[in-house]
Amino acid sequence: MNTSAVLLALLQIIVMILITPFLIGLMRQVRNRLEGRVGAGVGQPWRDLRKLFAKEPLRAPGTSWIQAGGPVLLMVSSLSVCALVPLISTLQSRLIPGDLFVVVSVLLLGTVALALVGLDAGTAFGGMGSSRHMTIAALVEPTVLVAVFALSVPIGSSALGDIVRARIVDPSSIISLVSLLALVALGIATIAETSRMPVDNPATHLELTMIHEAMVLESSGRDLAWLELGSWLRLGALLGLIGSLLLPWGMATEPKLLAVLLGLVMLAAKLFVLASLLSVTEVFLAKLRLFRVPELLAGSFVLALLAVIASYLLEAR
């Protein structure tokens, strides 16, 4: 079982590396078509990565090892999240603890690494972006933790694989009030964590409104490639987690080839559907003013907290 779980975790990492750039390309293409533009095609992110990996990074004078190590740390964090979150299979091992608290901690590690990259260059925009990024993270990480914890209360386990398996066995839990509140809160937190609309606009380069782009302004070449791919993997992993909690059917619950293949197909379908819906929603949303973002995130935390309270009340009955 442990060997199978480790192999499936490695498979999840490989699949996410291959599929995530196309996922970003699909999101851009959907948005371009809805806005009346042709777009560069779903393969453009892969071409951008290939170009960036072929270039030597240029680093500003006075920068430390963080400028080179931060992007790699973000990438390692993102790959770890892809291995820990149940995307294809619900199998777990002691070597890969898919515990909720472990996943949130690994996410926070990548968040801090990205913020340090923005601060290390010593530019005004990098510092501004990192400050905004950590302010948002202070509200997002607890929301992710509390939202998924609400779903773990009925089964008495914080392991994500156990939560997904319980939802497969009991489909009624998916359409419950607790599930609705938790998934809405998790969705808002995912948007904020990955710098999507209305919290941040990934397509803008207007300095006064940037968050993610402000932190990577001084990065180039391979450093920028690691930062971009790491950020895309975080988005794919969080969307995959929402898909696994919302539609858990088709995931492999035992190490059989057909079950794993079905899990791969279901993962790709859920990711592309959720990404397309997110892109369509972004077209009709305006970016929030920076001082209104904490209000949105505080609202998502309240929804997650209500989900926990409702879960305990229903359990007491």
KEFINU-228719 format. One line per field, with one value per residue (C-alpha): residue number from 1; residue in three letters; x, y, z. Coordinates in steps of 0.25 Angstrom, whole numbers. Example, Ala and Ser with C-alpha at 12.3 -4.5 7.8 and 13.67 -1.06 7.14 Angstrom:
BEGIN
num: (1,2)
residu: (ALA,SER)
east: (49,55)
north: (-18,-4)
up: (31,29)
***
This chain:
BEGIN
num: (1,2,3,4,5,6,7,8,9,10,11,12,13,14,15,16,17,18,19,20,21,22,23,24,25,26,27,28,29,30,31,32,33,34,35,36,37,38,39,40,41,42,43,44,45,46,47,48,49,50,51,52,53,54,55,56,57,58,59,60,61,62,63,64,65,66,67,68,69,70,71,72,73,74,75,76,77,78,79,80,81,82,83,84,85,86,87,88,89,90,91,92,93,94,95,96,97,98,99,100,101,102,103,104,105,106,107,108,109,110,111,112,113,114,115,116,117,118,119,120,121,122,123,124,125,126,127,128,129,130,131,132,133,134,135,136,137,138,139,140,141,142,143,144,145,146,147,148,149,150,151,152,153,154,155,156,157,158,159,160,161,162,163,164,165,166,167,168,169,170,171,172,173,174,175,176,177,178,179,180,181,182,183,184,185,186,187,188,189,190,191,192,193,194,195,196,197,198,199,200,201,202,203,204,205,206,207,208,209,210,211,212,213,214,215,216,217,218,219,220,221,222,223,224,225,226,227,228,229,230,231,232,233,234,235,236,237,238,239,240,241,242,243,244,245,246,247,248,249,250,251,252,253,254,255,256,257,258,259,260,261,262,263,264,265,266,267,268,269,270,271,272,273,274,275,276,277,278,279,280,281,282,283,284,285,286,287,288,289,290,291,292,293,294,295,296,297,298,299,300,301,302,303,304,305,306,307,308,309,310,311,312,313,314,315,316,317)
residu: (MET,ASN,THR,SER,ALA,VAL,LEU,LEU,ALA,LEU,LEU,GLN,ILE,ILE,VAL,MET,ILE,LEU,ILE,THR,PRO,PHE,LEU,ILE,GLY,LEU,MET,ARG,GLN,VAL,ARG,ASN,ARG,LEU,GLU,GLY,ARG,VAL,GLY,ALA,GLY,VAL,GLY,GLN,PRO,TRP,ARG,ASP,LEU,ARG,LYS,LEU,PHE,ALA,LYS,GLU,PRO,LEU,ARG,ALA,PRO,GLY,THR,SER,TRP,ILE,GLN,ALA,GLY,GLY,PRO,VAL,LEU,LEU,MET,VAL,SER,SER,LEU,SER,VAL,CYS,ALA,LEU,VAL,PRO,LEU,ILE,SER,THR,LEU,GLN,SER,ARG,LEU,ILE,PRO,GLY,ASP,LEU,PHE,VAL,VAL,VAL,SER,VAL,LEU,LEU,LEU,GLY,THR,VAL,ALA,LEU,ALA,LEU,VAL,GLY,LEU,ASP,ALA,GLY,THR,ALA,PHE,GLY,GLY,MET,GLY,SER,SER,ARG,HIS,MET,THR,ILE,ALA,ALA,LEU,VAL,GLU,PRO,THR,VAL,LEU,VAL,ALA,VAL,PHE,ALA,LEU,SER,VAL,PRO,ILE,GLY,SER,SER,ALA,LEU,GLY,ASP,ILE,VAL,ARG,ALA,ARG,ILE,VAL,ASP,PRO,SER,SER,ILE,ILE,SER,LEU,VAL,SER,LEU,LEU,ALA,LEU,VAL,ALA,LEU,GLY,ILE,ALA,THR,ILE,ALA,GLU,THR,SER,ARG,MET,PRO,VAL,ASP,ASN,PRO,ALA,THR,HIS,LEU,GLU,LEU,THR,MET,ILE,HIS,GLU,ALA,MET,VAL,LEU,GLU,SER,SER,GLY,ARG,ASP,LEU,ALA,TRP,LEU,GLU,LEU,GLY,SER,TRP,LEU,ARG,LEU,GLY,ALA,LEU,LEU,GLY,LEU,ILE,GLY,SER,LEU,LEU,LEU,PRO,TRP,GLY,MET,ALA,THR,GLU,PRO,LYS,LEU,LEU,ALA,VAL,LEU,LEU,GLY,LEU,VAL,MET,LEU,ALA,ALA,LYS,LEU,PHE,VAL,LEU,ALA,SER,LEU,LEU,SER,VAL,THR,GLU,VAL,PHE,LEU,ALA,LYS,LEU,ARG,LEU,PHE,ARG,VAL,PRO,GLU,LEU,LEU,ALA,GLY,SER,PHE,VAL,LEU,ALA,LEU,LEU,ALA,VAL,ILE,ALA,SER,TYR,LEU,LEU,GLU,ALA,ARG)
east: (0,11,19,6,3,17,16,2,8,19,9,1,13,16,2,1,14,9,-5,-4,2,-9,-19,-14,-14,-29,-32,-26,-32,-46,-44,-39,-50,-61,-54,-54,-39,-33,-23,-9,-15,-15,0,6,9,18,25,27,33,42,47,50,57,67,71,81,74,79,79,80,93,92,82,85,83,68,67,72,67,53,47,53,46,33,34,37,26,16,21,19,5,2,7,-1,-14,-23,-25,-24,-25,-29,-18,-8,5,13,24,13,4,-8,-12,-19,-10,3,-3,-6,8,14,5,10,24,22,15,27,37,30,29,44,47,39,46,60,62,59,50,38,28,34,32,18,14,20,13,0,3,5,-7,-16,-8,-11,-26,-26,-18,-27,-39,-34,-30,-44,-52,-46,-46,-61,-62,-53,-62,-72,-62,-52,-40,-32,-26,-31,-31,-40,-49,-51,-53,-64,-71,-71,-77,-88,-92,-102,-91,-87,-100,-101,-101,-87,-81,-88,-82,-68,-67,-71,-61,-50,-53,-51,-39,-33,-36,-28,-17,-14,-16,-28,-40,-45,-34,-23,-23,-12,-13,-9,4,-1,8,-1,-11,-1,1,7,13,20,27,33,37,52,52,56,60,60,56,44,40,41,32,22,21,21,9,2,3,-2,-15,-16,-15,-25,-35,-32,-35,-48,-52,-48,-57,-69,-69,-61,-66,-56,-44,-36,-38,-29,-16,-22,-19,-33,-36,-24,-27,-41,-35,-26,-38,-47,-36,-34,-49,-51,-39,-43,-57,-54,-43,-53,-63,-53,-49,-63,-66,-54,-59,-71,-64,-57,-44,-47,-40,-29,-36,-48,-40,-39,-54,-56,-46,-52,-66,-60,-54,-67,-74,-63,-65,-80,-78,-70,-81,-92,-83,-82,-97,-101,-91,-97,-111)
north: (0,10,7,9,22,27,24,30,43,43,41,53,62,58,59,73,78,73,78,91,100,96,99,113,114,110,120,131,126,126,140,145,139,145,158,157,154,143,139,132,118,108,104,118,116,104,112,123,113,107,121,125,112,114,128,131,139,154,158,172,176,174,163,151,136,137,143,129,120,126,122,107,107,112,101,90,95,94,80,75,81,73,60,62,66,55,58,44,35,35,25,30,26,30,35,45,50,56,63,76,83,78,83,97,98,94,105,115,112,115,128,133,129,137,149,148,148,161,167,163,172,184,191,199,191,178,182,187,174,165,173,172,157,154,162,154,141,144,143,132,121,121,120,108,101,104,101,87,85,87,75,66,68,57,46,50,51,62,54,59,45,40,52,49,35,38,47,36,26,37,46,53,60,67,75,78,92,89,85,98,107,101,100,114,119,110,115,130,126,119,132,140,130,129,144,143,153,161,160,162,163,154,161,175,182,194,196,202,190,178,168,155,162,173,162,156,169,167,152,147,135,122,129,134,121,114,125,124,109,108,118,111,97,104,108,94,87,96,94,80,79,87,77,65,70,74,62,51,40,34,35,22,16,4,2,-3,1,4,11,20,23,27,36,43,45,51,60,66,68,74,83,88,90,98,106,110,114,122,129,132,138,147,153,159,163,176,177,180,192,188,192,184,171,168,170,159,150,152,148,135,132,135,125,115,117,115,102,97,102,95,82,81,84,74,64,66,63)
up: (0,4,-9,-18,-10,-13,-28,-29,-22,-32,-44,-38,-39,-53,-58,-51,-58,-71,-70,-62,-74,-83,-72,-71,-86,-86,-76,-84,-97,-91,-86,-99,-107,-98,-99,-114,-116,-123,-113,-114,-112,-100,-103,-101,-86,-90,-101,-90,-81,-91,-95,-80,-77,-88,-83,-72,-61,-59,-44,-38,-31,-16,-17,-8,-10,-8,-22,-27,-16,-14,-28,-25,-11,-17,-28,-17,-9,-21,-25,-10,-10,-23,-16,-3,-9,-13,-28,-35,-23,-9,-5,6,12,24,15,9,20,13,26,25,34,26,13,19,25,11,4,14,12,-3,0,9,-2,-12,-3,0,-14,-16,-4,-7,-19,-10,-20,-16,-25,-20,-5,-8,-15,-4,7,0,-3,12,17,8,12,27,24,13,20,32,23,15,28,35,22,20,35,35,25,34,47,43,40,51,42,36,25,12,6,17,15,0,3,13,3,-8,2,7,-5,3,11,-3,-4,11,17,23,10,3,13,13,-2,-5,6,0,-14,-10,-3,-15,-24,-14,-11,-26,-29,-38,-40,-33,-23,-33,-49,-54,-68,-63,-61,-55,-44,-33,-34,-36,-25,-31,-43,-34,-27,-40,-47,-44,-47,-61,-69,-61,-48,-54,-60,-47,-41,-52,-52,-37,-36,-47,-40,-27,-35,-41,-28,-21,-32,-32,-17,-19,-30,-22,-10,-20,-29,-23,-32,-41,-32,-30,-16,-19,-27,-40,-54,-59,-46,-47,-62,-59,-48,-58,-68,-56,-51,-65,-67,-53,-55,-69,-65,-52,-59,-70,-60,-53,-66,-70,-56,-57,-69,-62,-50,-47,-38,-24,-18,-9,4,0,-1,14,15,4,11,25,19,14,27,34,24,28,42,41,34,46,55,47,46,61,63,53,59,73,68)
***
